[in-house]
Protein backbone atom coordinates (compact mmCIF):
# COMPACT_ATOMS: atom_id res chain seq x y z
CA UNK A 1 0.00 0.00 0.00
CA UNK A 2 1.38 3.41 -0.99
CA UNK A 3 1.94 6.02 1.68
CA UNK A 4 0.34 9.38 0.91
CA UNK A 5 2.54 12.47 1.15
CA UNK A 6 1.33 15.90 2.32
CA UNK A 7 3.49 18.94 1.59
CA UNK A 8 2.16 22.39 2.44
CA UNK A 9 -1.43 21.20 2.15
CA UNK A 10 -0.91 19.45 -1.20
CA UNK A 11 -1.94 15.79 -0.92
CA UNK A 12 -0.08 13.28 -3.06
CA UNK A 13 -1.30 9.69 -3.16
CA UNK A 14 2.25 8.37 -3.60
CA UNK A 15 5.89 9.37 -3.24
CA UNK A 16 6.10 9.19 -7.05
CA UNK A 17 3.36 11.81 -7.35
CA UNK A 18 5.19 14.10 -4.90
CA UNK A 19 8.41 13.55 -6.87
CA UNK A 20 6.62 14.59 -10.07
CA UNK A 21 5.45 17.83 -8.39
CA UNK A 22 9.01 18.62 -7.25
CA UNK A 23 10.33 18.00 -10.76
CA UNK A 24 7.61 20.23 -12.21
CA UNK A 25 8.78 23.10 -9.97
CA UNK A 26 12.45 22.37 -10.73
CA UNK A 27 11.81 22.50 -14.49
CA UNK A 28 9.83 25.74 -14.18
CA UNK A 29 13.17 27.53 -13.57
CA UNK A 30 15.55 26.61 -16.44
CA UNK A 31 17.94 29.52 -15.83
CA UNK A 32 17.85 33.29 -16.04
CA UNK A 33 16.99 34.46 -19.57
CA UNK A 34 20.16 34.97 -21.58
CA UNK A 35 22.37 33.19 -19.05
CA UNK A 36 22.06 29.66 -20.41
CA UNK A 37 20.37 26.54 -19.14
CA UNK A 38 21.21 25.54 -15.59
CA UNK A 39 22.39 28.97 -14.49
CA UNK A 40 20.96 30.25 -11.19
CA UNK A 41 17.36 31.39 -11.27
CA UNK A 42 15.39 32.63 -8.29
CA UNK A 43 12.11 30.90 -7.51
CA UNK A 44 9.59 33.70 -7.90
CA UNK A 45 6.19 32.02 -7.66
CA UNK A 46 4.81 32.38 -4.11
CA UNK A 47 3.11 28.97 -4.30
CA UNK A 48 6.43 27.36 -5.24
CA UNK A 49 8.24 29.20 -2.45
CA UNK A 50 5.73 28.03 0.17
CA UNK A 51 5.91 24.46 -1.15
CA UNK A 52 9.73 24.47 -1.05
CA UNK A 53 9.78 25.89 2.52
CA UNK A 54 7.55 23.01 3.66
CA UNK A 55 9.59 20.54 1.61
CA UNK A 56 13.00 21.50 3.04
CA UNK A 57 11.53 21.33 6.55
CA UNK A 58 11.07 17.58 5.90
CA UNK A 59 14.77 17.08 5.09
CA UNK A 60 16.60 14.78 7.58
CA UNK A 61 19.14 17.59 8.07
CA UNK A 62 16.59 20.42 7.94
CA UNK A 63 18.29 22.45 10.69
CA UNK A 64 21.55 22.36 8.74
CA UNK A 65 19.90 23.15 5.39
CA UNK A 66 17.75 25.99 6.75
CA UNK A 67 20.53 27.40 8.91
CA UNK A 68 19.90 31.01 9.94
CA UNK A 69 16.66 31.15 7.97
CA UNK A 70 15.13 31.28 4.54
CA UNK A 71 14.92 34.43 2.46
CA UNK A 72 14.09 32.57 -0.75
CA UNK A 73 14.97 29.72 -3.06
CA UNK A 74 16.79 29.29 -6.35
CA UNK A 75 17.43 26.53 -8.87
CA UNK A 76 20.87 25.97 -10.34
CA UNK A 77 23.34 23.31 -11.38
CA UNK A 78 25.02 21.71 -8.37
CA UNK A 79 28.78 22.02 -9.00
CA UNK A 80 29.33 19.00 -6.72
CA UNK A 81 26.87 16.84 -8.67
CA UNK A 82 27.42 14.56 -11.60
CA UNK A 83 26.83 16.10 -15.02
CA UNK A 84 24.36 18.96 -15.12
CA UNK A 85 22.42 18.03 -12.01
CA UNK A 86 20.09 20.90 -11.16
CA UNK A 87 18.77 21.24 -7.66
CA UNK A 88 17.06 23.54 -5.23
CA UNK A 89 18.99 25.92 -3.01
CA UNK A 90 17.84 27.68 0.13
CA UNK A 91 18.89 31.34 0.02
CA UNK A 92 19.77 32.55 3.50
CA UNK A 93 19.26 36.08 4.87
CA UNK A 94 23.04 36.70 4.74
CA UNK A 95 23.05 35.98 0.98
CA UNK A 96 24.63 32.53 1.29
CA UNK A 97 22.92 29.44 -0.02
CA UNK A 98 22.70 25.71 0.69
CA UNK A 99 21.59 23.07 -1.80
CA UNK A 100 19.18 20.30 -0.87
CA UNK A 101 17.89 17.19 -2.57
CA UNK A 102 14.12 17.09 -2.82
CA UNK A 103 14.38 13.29 -2.85
CA UNK A 104 15.84 13.39 0.68
CA UNK A 105 12.77 15.35 1.77
CA UNK A 106 10.31 12.73 0.56
N, C-alpha and C positions, 0 to 999 in steps of 0.2 A: 504494500500500500504506500503510495506517495505521500510525503509530508508536505502540507501546504506551507508557503512562505509569505509572511506579511512584512512589507517594507513601507513605512510611512503611510499606512492605510491602504496601500495597494495589495490586494490578495492575489497570490499566484498559486495555482493548484499543485505545481511541482517546482523543484529546483531548476529544471530545464526552462520553464516559463519565466522564472525570475532572471535566469542567465540571459535569455533572449531580450528582456527589458533592459538589462545593463548594457548589452551589446548595441541595442538601438540608441541609447543615450551616447555611448562611446562613439558611434559612427555619425552622430549628429554634429560632431565637432572635428572635421577633417584637418583643420589647420587654418591659421589666419589667412584671409584672402591675400594672394600674392606672395606668400611665404613658403609655399610648397606643402605637400601632404605630410602629415606627422609633426609639423611644427606646433609649438604651444598655441592653444586656443582656450580662452576663458570660457567656462560654462556660464551662459547668460540667461537661460530660461529658469525662472524661479521654481517651477515644478521640478526640473532636473536637479537644481541646487538642494531643494528640500529632500528629494529622494536620496541624493548622494550623502547628505548629512546623516540620514537615518541608516544608510547602508554602511558607511564607515564606522558608525557606532557599534555595528555587529562584528567588526573585525576582531580576531582573537588578541591583537595587540592594539586595540582602539586607543588606549591612553597614549601610547607611543606615537601612533599615526596622527592623532588629533593634537597632541602636544599642548601648546599655549592657547589653542583655539582655532577656529575656522573663520576665515574672512571670505573664502570662496573656494572654487574648484577650477581645475583646468585639465585638459587632455593633451598629452604629448607623448612622443616616443620615449621609452625608458632606455637611457643610454646603457644601463646594466643588463638589459634584456637581450634576448637572441633575436637577430634580424631587426625588423621594424615594429617591434612590439609596442603598441600604444596602450597607455593606461591612464587611470585617473590620478590626479594629484590633489592633495589638500593644500590650499594656500593659507599660510598662517598670517596673523596680524603683523608680524615683523617683516613680511615679504618673502620669507623662506617657504619652502614647499616640501612635502613628503609624498612619495607615491604609495599607492595601495592597490592590491589585487582585489577586484570585485569578487572573484571566485573564493577568496579566503573569507569573505563576508557572508557567503551563502552557506 
